[in-house]
Amino acid sequence: MNNIKIERTVKVTTRVQQEIDDIRYWQTRSPAERLEALTLLVKQFLEFHPDVPRRLQRVVKITARKKD
């Protein structure tokens, strides 16, 4: 028979620490991997919200620059 052992570990963390860990994780991923993950999340979101238009919202913000 298989002698498979499962290590059971519980890690208690705060929301702030989880956000820091998430940022650190995604900083180790390549831009292609980040984009692939984003694409997957958008597809999942759209599957659960069929009433949302299937396009990205265009956002424009005009800011004034300081003159040197």
N, C-alpha and C positions, 0 to 999 in steps of 0.2 A: 504494500500500500504506500501511498504518498505520505511522506512526513512533512507536510506543509504546516508551517507555524505562522500565525498571523500576529503581528505586533499591534497591540491596541494602545494607542496613545491619544490623549486628549490635550489639546493646546488651548488654553484660555487666553484670549486677546481682546484688546479694546478696538473700537471702530477706528480710532485715529491710527493705531499701530497697524491695523489691517490695510488701511489706505496707504500707509508708508510702504508696507511690504508689497502691495500691488504695484505701486509706482516703480519700486526697485526691480520687480520681476519684469515689467514691460520695458524697462530701460535696457534689459539684457537681451531682448528680442530684436531681431532685425526689422527694418521698416516694412519689408515684404510680409513678415509674420504678423506685424501689428495691423497692417492693412487687411490681411486675410481674416484676422479675428474680428475686425470692425465690420467687414462685409458679412460675416456669419451672424453677428449680432443684429445688423440691420435686417437681414433676411428673416431671422427669428421674430423680430419685432413686427415686421410687416405681416407675417403669418397670423399673429395674434390680434392684429389691428387692421382688418381688411378695409376699413373706411378711410385710412390714411393714404393720401396720394403717394404713388410709387415713384417719387423723385425727391431729390434733395432740395431743401428750402434755400433760396438765394438770400444771403444776408449782406447788406452793404452798410458800412459805417464810415462817415466822413469825419476826419479829425483835423484840427488846425495844428500845423507844425510851428515851432518856434523859429524865428529868424535868427541866424547866427550873427 
